[in-house]
Amino acid sequence: MINVSRRAALAIMAGGVASTGIAYTAVSSLSDEDLVRVTLEKYFGRLNMRIEHLQQFVLEFQKRNPWMFPNEKLSDAVTLLETLKLGAARRFLPEQKKEDLRQFDRWVIAEFHMLTDYARRSSPTDPIRFTGWQPCTNPFANIEMQQDA
């Protein structure tokens, strides 16, 4: 039988309470910007983007697609797992949650290309800026709606 002193038991309990408190603080301090950043960095690597531009992008994304963000608990869990490089844990989610996250990833990437200058920078080391919605400037584009006869 293992004998544990009262001090050791109290130290273990204190460590558990402290770990729980730290984990709760870490998860509760996560924001939508954190989720978007870890999602984009998953596909594009480290982003050279100022926080102000990221915040503007997230606000515009939320305005254009208010239904796309996962619920708060799933959002915090995914952000924490991606930050810790444990994104492979997504495979243990129910199918509907996995599909919701795949759709979110696709929409974030598409909107990122449309609302920032990521693809139009002259060098990959240039900072990424939020540009907002840019109308098509192609003089040869046919934007008229085609109706099938």
MOSULMO-V162290 format. One record per pair of residues at least 4 apart in sequence whose C-alpha atoms are under 6 Angstrom apart, sorted by the first residue. I is the first residue (numbers start at 1). J is the second residue. If there is no record, write none. Layout:
i/j
I/J
I/J
This chain:
i/j
10/14
15/19
24/28
27/76
33/37
35/79
37/41
38/42
40/44
41/45
41/46
48/127
48/128
49/127
49/128
53/129
53/130
57/61
61/65
62/66
68/104
70/75
71/75
78/82
79/83
81/86
81/87
82/86
82/87
107/111
108/112
111/115
112/116
115/131
115/132
115/133
116/129
116/130
116/131
117/128
117/129
118/128
